[in-house]
Amino acid sequence: MPETETITPRIDWADFQKLVPEVATSMAAINHALRNSTIEPELRELLKIRASQLNGCAFCIQFHLNEARKIGVSAPKLDLLPAWRETTIYSVREAAALAFTERITLIAGHSIEEEAWVEVRTQFSEAEVALLTTAIAQINFWNRLAAPLRFTPPIPVHSEPLANS
């Protein structure tokens, strides 16, 4: 049986902040703008989780799952996010944002077609599309830092054991 490799951080989040504090400060300014926008907090967390899933960023997936749970995003929405197209639990607005998130995150494979633009514009104002695009770009930026540097995922400590399946 092959031995498994323990994944260790190359540069952890705390060390990264010390090495380049301006990056964290700049990203905090973007977060401030997004928090003060009309894009719902629940939607922001869903799109951040979805982009992070597509990018395979364990730190960002766990970080935003933690944030989503804190603000009350339902467990089914979090559980079914990888297969969101196959469910009816996401609103039309959420579905448009998730589709746009996937198109932007995977932009190297295709352009943003006019149909995708029209779909997102039916649910979001021009300013909201600008903010939505900023939120998607920001999480993709974080994914491209956290994944290669292997930031340690912020796994919450559970006070009670998980049930056996």
C-alpha angles and dihedrals in degrees: 000000000000118000115247120234119232110230110229126183117263090200115356124219095255091051092045090055090053093046097049109013092164091068093055090045092050092048090049088058090054090048089053091054091048093048089052093050132093091251104113116245091232091053092048090055093046093053092045091052093046094050090046091051090052091048095044094235108159094185094053094042091054095040093053094041086056091049093046092052091049091056094045105256104168120256093236091056090051094043095049098041095106088057098034093139090062096058138065097216096094119082120238088254092051092047091051090050093047092049090049090048091054093047093050094042091050095038094130089071097051146353125260100267122218089246090059090049093050091047094054093042091056089064103031135047119238090260091049091051088053090051093043090051089049092051091049092047091048095053090046088053091051091047090054090054102038099044100052093038089046098226108199110257112244096238111185119234110240117218093209130041119262115251118255115250 
